[in-house]
Amino acid sequence: MLMTEFDPVLDYYNANQKKYTSLVYFTDGECYTSVVPRSNILWVLSERSNMNNDLPGKVIKLEL
């Protein structure tokens, strides 16, 4: 079974801080990460996902 991995994107974001000031991550939120982002991050969870408050940064859930 494949599982979402947030770490590669967060590692890239941290390594390229001169290019980016923030990151908006659209996801179902069904995963965790130990990588701490060095700048602003907003997690946008899908309407059907469970709220995951363990993600670093701000988390919102779409309600359509």
PDB file as gemmi writes it, atoms N, CA and C in Angstrom:
CRYST1    1.000    1.000    1.000  90.00  90.00  90.00 P 1                      
ATOM      1  N   MET A   1       0.823  -1.167   0.000  1.00  0.00           N  
ATOM      2  CA  MET A   1       0.000   0.000   0.000  1.00  0.00           C  
ATOM      3  C   MET A   1       0.881   1.250   0.000  1.00  0.00           C  
ATOM      4  N   LEU A   2       0.569   2.191  -0.865  1.00  0.00           N  
ATOM      5  CA  LEU A   2       1.305   3.444  -0.916  1.00  0.00           C  
ATOM      6  C   LEU A   2       0.797   4.391   0.154  1.00  0.00           C  
ATOM      7  N   MET A   3       1.718   5.145   0.719  1.00  0.00           N  
ATOM      8  CA  MET A   3       1.350   6.090   1.763  1.00  0.00           C  
ATOM      9  C   MET A   3       1.932   7.455   1.424  1.00  0.00           C  
ATOM     10  N   THR A   4       1.201   8.485   1.724  1.00  0.00           N  
ATOM     11  CA  THR A   4       1.686   9.842   1.501  1.00  0.00           C  
ATOM     12  C   THR A   4       2.925  10.089   2.347  1.00  0.00           C  
ATOM     13  N   GLU A   5       3.901  10.756   1.753  1.00  0.00           N  
ATOM     14  CA  GLU A   5       5.102  11.143   2.488  1.00  0.00           C  
ATOM     15  C   GLU A   5       5.274  12.648   2.369  1.00  0.00           C  
ATOM     16  N   PHE A   6       5.160  13.357   3.467  1.00  0.00           N  
ATOM     17  CA  PHE A   6       5.326  14.803   3.468  1.00  0.00           C  
ATOM     18  C   PHE A   6       6.793  15.226   3.495  1.00  0.00           C  
ATOM     19  N   ASP A   7       7.659  14.393   4.039  1.00  0.00           N  
ATOM     20  CA  ASP A   7       9.054  14.759   4.271  1.00  0.00           C  
ATOM     21  C   ASP A   7       9.799  15.236   3.021  1.00  0.00           C  
ATOM     22  N   PRO A   8       9.699  14.585   1.857  1.00  0.00           N  
ATOM     23  CA  PRO A   8      10.454  15.067   0.699  1.00  0.00           C  
ATOM     24  C   PRO A   8      10.096  16.511   0.293  1.00  0.00           C  
ATOM     25  N   VAL A   9       8.830  16.854   0.333  1.00  0.00           N  
ATOM     26  CA  VAL A   9       8.416  18.219  -0.017  1.00  0.00           C  
ATOM     27  C   VAL A   9       8.907  19.212   1.032  1.00  0.00           C  
ATOM     28  N   LEU A  10       8.773  18.866   2.299  1.00  0.00           N  
ATOM     29  CA  LEU A  10       9.229  19.763   3.362  1.00  0.00           C  
ATOM     30  C   LEU A  10      10.749  19.915   3.362  1.00  0.00           C  
ATOM     31  N   ASP A  11      11.479  18.855   3.060  1.00  0.00           N  
ATOM     32  CA  ASP A  11      12.937  18.946   2.949  1.00  0.00           C  
ATOM     33  C   ASP A  11      13.327  19.887   1.810  1.00  0.00           C  
ATOM     34  N   TYR A  12      12.653  19.771   0.677  1.00  0.00           N  
ATOM     35  CA  TYR A  12      12.921  20.646  -0.470  1.00  0.00           C  
ATOM     36  C   TYR A  12      12.600  22.100  -0.104  1.00  0.00           C  
ATOM     37  N   TYR A  13      11.471  22.316   0.523  1.00  0.00           N  
ATOM     38  CA  TYR A  13      11.055  23.654   0.943  1.00  0.00           C  
ATOM     39  C   TYR A  13      12.095  24.275   1.883  1.00  0.00           C  
ATOM     40  N   ASN A  14      12.547  23.529   2.851  1.00  0.00           N  
ATOM     41  CA  ASN A  14      13.556  24.030   3.787  1.00  0.00           C  
ATOM     42  C   ASN A  14      14.882  24.332   3.089  1.00  0.00           C  
ATOM     43  N   ALA A  15      15.264  23.518   2.129  1.00  0.00           N  
ATOM     44  CA  ALA A  15      16.533  23.701   1.419  1.00  0.00           C  
ATOM     45  C   ALA A  15      16.496  24.873   0.440  1.00  0.00           C  
ATOM     46  N   ASN A  16      15.296  25.336   0.083  1.00  0.00           N  
ATOM     47  CA  ASN A  16      15.153  26.395  -0.919  1.00  0.00           C  
ATOM     48  C   ASN A  16      14.444  27.625  -0.358  1.00  0.00           C  
ATOM     49  N   GLN A  17      14.766  27.999   0.853  1.00  0.00           N  
ATOM     50  CA  GLN A  17      14.114  29.131   1.513  1.00  0.00           C  
ATOM     51  C   GLN A  17      14.319  30.454   0.785  1.00  0.00           C  
ATOM     52  N   LYS A  18      15.383  30.585   0.007  1.00  0.00           N  
ATOM     53  CA  LYS A  18      15.608  31.837  -0.742  1.00  0.00           C  
ATOM     54  C   LYS A  18      14.635  31.973  -1.902  1.00  0.00           C  
ATOM     55  N   LYS A  19      14.062  30.865  -2.370  1.00  0.00           N  
ATOM     56  CA  LYS A  19      13.105  30.886  -3.489  1.00  0.00           C  
ATOM     57  C   LYS A  19      11.665  31.076  -3.028  1.00  0.00           C  
ATOM     58  N   TYR A  20      11.336  30.600  -1.845  1.00  0.00           N  
ATOM     59  CA  TYR A  20       9.945  30.539  -1.394  1.00  0.00           C  
ATOM     60  C   TYR A  20       9.768  31.194  -0.025  1.00  0.00           C  
ATOM     61  N   THR A  21       8.653  31.906   0.135  1.00  0.00           N  
ATOM     62  CA  THR A  21       8.364  32.529   1.427  1.00  0.00           C  
ATOM     63  C   THR A  21       7.309  31.758   2.201  1.00  0.00           C  
ATOM     64  N   SER A  22       6.572  30.905   1.506  1.00  0.00           N  
ATOM     65  CA  SER A  22       5.537  30.116   2.180  1.00  0.00           C  
ATOM     66  C   SER A  22       5.194  28.897   1.332  1.00  0.00           C  
ATOM     67  N   LEU A  23       4.509  27.953   1.966  1.00  0.00           N  
ATOM     68  CA  LEU A  23       4.100  26.718   1.300  1.00  0.00           C  
ATOM     69  C   LEU A  23       2.649  26.439   1.648  1.00  0.00           C  
ATOM     70  N   VAL A  24       1.845  26.161   0.630  1.00  0.00           N  
ATOM     71  CA  VAL A  24       0.466  25.733   0.821  1.00  0.00           C  
ATOM     72  C   VAL A  24       0.408  24.282   0.358  1.00  0.00           C  
ATOM     73  N   TYR A  25       0.046  23.390   1.265  1.00  0.00           N  
ATOM     74  CA  TYR A  25       0.060  21.944   0.996  1.00  0.00           C  
ATOM     75  C   TYR A  25      -1.373  21.436   1.016  1.00  0.00           C  
ATOM     76  N   PHE A  26      -1.900  21.026  -0.144  1.00  0.00           N  
ATOM     77  CA  PHE A  26      -3.233  20.432  -0.245  1.00  0.00           C  
ATOM     78  C   PHE A  26      -3.100  18.924  -0.059  1.00  0.00           C  
ATOM     79  N   THR A  27      -3.837  18.373   0.903  1.00  0.00           N  
ATOM     80  CA  THR A  27      -3.660  16.970   1.248  1.00  0.00           C  
ATOM     81  C   THR A  27      -4.895  16.429   1.959  1.00  0.00           C  
ATOM     82  N   ASP A  28      -4.938  15.121   2.081  1.00  0.00           N  
ATOM     83  CA  ASP A  28      -5.992  14.520   2.902  1.00  0.00           C  
ATOM     84  C   ASP A  28      -5.568  14.500   4.367  1.00  0.00           C  
ATOM     85  N   GLY A  29      -4.316  14.840   4.635  1.00  0.00           N  
ATOM     86  CA  GLY A  29      -3.822  14.922   6.005  1.00  0.00           C  
ATOM     87  C   GLY A  29      -3.585  13.585   6.670  1.00  0.00           C  
ATOM     88  N   GLU A  30      -3.617  12.525   5.898  1.00  0.00           N  
ATOM     89  CA  GLU A  30      -3.517  11.172   6.455  1.00  0.00           C  
ATOM     90  C   GLU A  30      -2.075  10.706   6.586  1.00  0.00           C  
ATOM     91  N   CYS A  31      -1.233  11.553   7.129  1.00  0.00           N  
ATOM     92  CA  CYS A  31       0.167  11.208   7.309  1.00  0.00           C  
ATOM     93  C   CYS A  31       0.758  12.153   8.351  1.00  0.00           C  
ATOM     94  N   TYR A  32       1.947  11.859   8.812  1.00  0.00           N  
ATOM     95  CA  TYR A  32       2.623  12.689   9.798  1.00  0.00           C  
ATOM     96  C   TYR A  32       4.028  12.983   9.306  1.00  0.00           C  
ATOM     97  N   THR A  33       4.658  13.968   9.894  1.00  0.00           N  
ATOM     98  CA  THR A  33       6.031  14.312   9.532  1.00  0.00           C  
ATOM     99  C   THR A  33       6.812  14.710  10.770  1.00  0.00           C  
ATOM    100  N   SER A  34       8.098  14.473  10.737  1.00  0.00           N  
ATOM    101  CA  SER A  34       8.972  14.934  11.819  1.00  0.00           C  
ATOM    102  C   SER A  34       9.787  16.144  11.367  1.00  0.00           C  
ATOM    103  N   VAL A  35       9.684  16.503  10.081  1.00  0.00           N  
ATOM    104  CA  VAL A  35      10.410  17.645   9.534  1.00  0.00           C  
ATOM    105  C   VAL A  35       9.714  18.934   9.972  1.00  0.00           C  
ATOM    106  N   VAL A  36      10.469  19.868  10.517  1.00  0.00           N  
ATOM    107  CA  VAL A  36       9.926  21.157  10.944  1.00  0.00           C  
ATOM    108  C   VAL A  36      10.199  22.180   9.845  1.00  0.00           C  
ATOM    109  N   PRO A  37       9.147  22.779   9.281  1.00  0.00           N  
ATOM    110  CA  PRO A  37       9.372  23.781   8.236  1.00  0.00           C  
ATOM    111  C   PRO A  37      10.029  25.030   8.819  1.00  0.00           C  
ATOM    112  N   ARG A  38      10.939  25.622   8.045  1.00  0.00           N  
ATOM    113  CA  ARG A  38      11.678  26.798   8.508  1.00  0.00           C  
ATOM    114  C   ARG A  38      10.925  28.100   8.257  1.00  0.00           C  
ATOM    115  N   SER A  39       9.796  28.024   7.583  1.00  0.00           N  
ATOM    116  CA  SER A  39       9.020  29.220   7.285  1.00  0.00           C  
ATOM    117  C   SER A  39       7.540  28.856   7.288  1.00  0.00           C  
ATOM    118  N   ASN A  40       6.708  29.778   6.818  1.00  0.00           N  
ATOM    119  CA  ASN A  40       5.254  29.612   6.853  1.00  0.00           C  
ATOM    120  C   ASN A  40       4.764  28.413   6.055  1.00  0.00           C  
ATOM    121  N   ILE A  41       3.827  27.677   6.632  1.00  0.00           N  
ATOM    122  CA  ILE A  41       3.186  26.569   5.918  1.00  0.00           C  
ATOM    123  C   ILE A  41       1.709  26.523   6.304  1.00  0.00           C  
ATOM    124  N   LEU A  42       0.878  26.310   5.311  1.00  0.00           N  
ATOM    125  CA  LEU A  42      -0.557  26.159   5.507  1.00  0.00           C  
ATOM    126  C   LEU A  42      -0.964  24.811   4.931  1.00  0.00           C  
ATOM    127  N   TRP A  43      -1.550  23.983   5.748  1.00  0.00           N  
ATOM    128  CA  TRP A  43      -2.058  22.681   5.329  1.00  0.00           C  
ATOM    129  C   TRP A  43      -3.543  22.847   5.032  1.00  0.00           C  
ATOM    130  N   VAL A  44      -3.957  22.503   3.833  1.00  0.00           N  
ATOM    131  CA  VAL A  44      -5.360  22.575   3.448  1.00  0.00           C  
ATOM    132  C   VAL A  44      -5.864  21.145   3.300  1.00  0.00           C  
ATOM    133  N   LEU A  45      -6.715  20.728   4.235  1.00  0.00           N  
ATOM    134  CA  LEU A  45      -7.219  19.361   4.237  1.00  0.00           C  
ATOM    135  C   LEU A  45      -8.521  19.279   3.460  1.00  0.00           C  
ATOM    136  N   SER A  46      -8.718  18.157   2.801  1.00  0.00           N  
ATOM    137  CA  SER A  46      -9.933  17.946   2.023  1.00  0.00           C  
ATOM    138  C   SER A  46     -11.144  17.814   2.939  1.00  0.00           C  
ATOM    139  N   GLU A  47     -12.281  18.037   2.383  1.00  0.00           N  
ATOM    140  CA  GLU A  47     -13.539  18.012   3.122  1.00  0.00           C  
ATOM    141  C   GLU A  47     -13.790  16.680   3.826  1.00  0.00           C  
ATOM    142  N   ARG A  48     -13.366  15.599   3.218  1.00  0.00           N  
ATOM    143  CA  ARG A  48     -13.633  14.261   3.760  1.00  0.00           C  
ATOM    144  C   ARG A  48     -12.569  13.757   4.726  1.00  0.00           C  
ATOM    145  N   SER A  49     -11.505  14.486   4.891  1.00  0.00           N  
ATOM    146  CA  SER A  49     -10.425  14.004   5.752  1.00  0.00           C  
ATOM    147  C   SER A  49     -10.711  14.316   7.216  1.00  0.00           C  
ATOM    148  N   ASN A  50     -10.031  13.595   8.080  1.00  0.00           N  
ATOM    149  CA  ASN A  50     -10.099  13.870   9.513  1.00  0.00           C  
ATOM    150  C   ASN A  50      -9.119  14.992   9.820  1.00  0.00           C  
ATOM    151  N   MET A  51      -9.477  15.847  10.737  1.00  0.00           N  
ATOM    152  CA  MET A  51      -8.597  16.953  11.113  1.00  0.00           C  
ATOM    153  C   MET A  51      -7.326  16.398  11.725  1.00  0.00           C  
ATOM    154  N   ASN A  52      -6.181  16.866  11.255  1.00  0.00           N  
ATOM    155  CA  ASN A  52      -4.885  16.409  11.744  1.00  0.00           C  
ATOM    156  C   ASN A  52      -4.159  17.621  12.328  1.00  0.00           C  
ATOM    157  N   ASN A  53      -4.287  17.846  13.619  1.00  0.00           N  
ATOM    158  CA  ASN A  53      -3.657  18.984  14.272  1.00  0.00           C  
ATOM    159  C   ASN A  53      -2.203  18.729  14.649  1.00  0.00           C  
ATOM    160  N   ASP A  54      -1.658  17.571  14.294  1.00  0.00           N  
ATOM    161  CA  ASP A  54      -0.268  17.251  14.593  1.00  0.00           C  
ATOM    162  C   ASP A  54       0.691  17.755  13.525  1.00  0.00           C  
ATOM    163  N   LEU A  55       0.166  18.333  12.446  1.00  0.00           N  
ATOM    164  CA  LEU A  55       1.012  18.854  11.385  1.00  0.00           C  
ATOM    165  C   LEU A  55       1.606  20.191  11.815  1.00  0.00           C  
ATOM    166  N   PRO A  56       2.888  20.454  11.461  1.00  0.00           N  
ATOM    167  CA  PRO A  56       3.493  21.731  11.842  1.00  0.00           C  
ATOM    168  C   PRO A  56       2.913  22.870  11.000  1.00  0.00           C  
ATOM    169  N   GLY A  57       2.696  23.999  11.596  1.00  0.00           N  
ATOM    170  CA  GLY A  57       2.129  25.145  10.878  1.00  0.00           C  
ATOM    171  C   GLY A  57       0.631  25.248  11.100  1.00  0.00           C  
ATOM    172  N   LYS A  58      -0.039  26.009  10.255  1.00  0.00           N  
ATOM    173  CA  LYS A  58      -1.481  26.195  10.372  1.00  0.00           C  
ATOM    174  C   LYS A  58      -2.216  25.147   9.542  1.00  0.00           C  
ATOM    175  N   VAL A  59      -3.355  24.685  10.050  1.00  0.00           N  
ATOM    176  CA  VAL A  59      -4.142  23.648   9.383  1.00  0.00           C  
ATOM    177  C   VAL A  59      -5.585  24.144   9.243  1.00  0.00           C  
ATOM    178  N   ILE A  60      -6.122  24.030   8.027  1.00  0.00           N  
ATOM    179  CA  ILE A  60      -7.534  24.337   7.805  1.00  0.00           C  
ATOM    180  C   ILE A  60      -8.166  23.182   7.047  1.00  0.00           C  
ATOM    181  N   LYS A  61      -9.476  23.083   7.143  1.00  0.00           N  
ATOM    182  CA  LYS A  61     -10.202  22.032   6.456  1.00  0.00           C  
ATOM    183  C   LYS A  61     -11.231  22.676   5.532  1.00  0.00           C  
ATOM    184  N   LEU A  62     -11.236  22.257   4.274  1.00  0.00           N  
ATOM    185  CA  LEU A  62     -12.212  22.763   3.319  1.00  0.00           C  
ATOM    186  C   LEU A  62     -13.592  22.255   3.658  1.00  0.00           C  
ATOM    187  N   GLU A  63     -14.565  23.106   3.548  1.00  0.00           N  
ATOM    188  CA  GLU A  63     -15.956  22.705   3.726  1.00  0.00           C  
ATOM    189  C   GLU A  63     -16.730  23.237   2.550  1.00  0.00           C  
ATOM    190  N   LEU A  64     -16.978  22.377   1.587  1.00  0.00           N  
ATOM    191  CA  LEU A  64     -17.671  22.786   0.363  1.00  0.00           C  
ATOM    192  C   LEU A  64     -19.132  22.429   0.401  1.00  0.00           C  
TER     193      LEU A  64                                                      
END                                                                             
